[in-house]
């Protein structure tokens, strides 16, 4: 198993990140998924590993485990994606993180 891919994105980009990542995995991320994630990340803290929220994206192409935590007092969301084994999926995931951290 490969190392998880980690980084951060702006909180305002979280839904877009999950929607695009879901497309890569072959999973249909919908409004119910978003409401679940939105509620799950509310009480997270990126400085405390016990307070991260994890959500599975079980798609036809890949099964990804996305761990998320908000920066307390900030607008950033820390992200770790496990299960991205294929080189192209790893590259896409890393690029998506970089793009959504920029703006």
Secondary structure, DSSP 8 states (H G I E B T S, - for coil): ----EEEEEEGGGHHHHHHHHHHHHT----HHHHHHHHHHTTT--TT-GGG-EEEEEE-SS-EEEEEEEE-TTSSEEEEEEE---SHHHHHHHHHHHHHHHH-
